[in-house]
């Protein structure tokens, strides 16, 4: 099936927002999504954007059953390793179920890797849920290392009141 | 003990580089560090820096036994959650052993949280090694959630030849 992977534009944010919710449903956490397409537009297309995004697009004659041509996305940003240097972090990658099995996911992942390498990145990193075997196998087949399994890295988060408490205890300037 | 937490300057990169190596030794991976202070200067103090950094500094009369006044650092950058919005990611936090137990680590962590909140971040995230009980307990005591334990998130990496292979398979534009 013919498809194109291109950089997202501000106008794509409504479609990306739709697919963010579809991915959250797949990850069994749909009530967690608090970001609207307006916030994506603000945060991704401002002076110092928080992220970049690629979309997978099909021609008009191959729209999804609901009439969409933007049928997948990969949202990523740049991070840093004090040991190795710049890294690209793939935050979300998603292809609508009816388009899977046609190389769209691989196309998105590989394009993120290519964009990252053009920006001098030496690593591509991401996180995946332990029960998500198809996705874990997909990455493993492409040479990924699972650092939680191999080195024991745990992923830690502060939010809500705990984050506020930390901020309030910061030393005065 | 009196100390100050301030934003790092380009001139601090030699000290930060020294402490990056000390932290790698603590994490049992000293041969992994490939970044020099020149690269830190380039990557952290350019037009679109890959990271920001805070340092913990003691007065001249309290230098380390080797004569250093910059005795701790916290290196972080901004990431994005498609569910919640901007996040601050704490990549490294380190205090020289002789200065521990005086609140320097807490001061650095809290200042990162404060800086993050000023930039609209709703989360502070980091990774920690499973055997690093003192650090895990430090974060847990401050309200952190361990998402690897509670939700099953695994941390995945592509580098070296595997990253090159991905990039080379990217769809043509």
Interface residues (C-beta under 8 A of the other chain):
Chain A: X3 X4 X5 X6 X20 X23 X24 X29 X32 X33 X34 X35 X39 X40 X43 X48 X50 X51 X75 X77 X78 X79 X80 X81 X82 X83 X84 X85 X86 X89 X91 X92 X106 X107 X109 X110 X111 X113 X114 X116 X117 X122 X123 X124 X125 X126 X127 X128 X129 X130 X131 X136 X139 X142 X143 X144 X145 X146 X147 X148 X149 X151 X152 X153 X154 X155 X156 X157 X158 X159 X161 X162 X163 X164 X165 X166 X167 X168 X169 X170 X171 X173
Chain B: X4 X5 X6 X20 X23 X24 X29 X32 X33 X34 X35 X39 X40 X43 X48 X50 X51 X75 X77 X78 X79 X80 X81 X82 X83 X84 X85 X86 X89 X91 X92 X106 X107 X109 X110 X111 X113 X114 X116 X117 X122 X123 X124 X125 X126 X127 X128 X129 X130 X131 X136 X139 X142 X143 X144 X145 X146 X147 X148 X149 X151 X152 X153 X154 X155 X156 X157 X158 X159 X161 X162 X163 X164 X165 X166 X167 X168 X169 X170 X171 X173
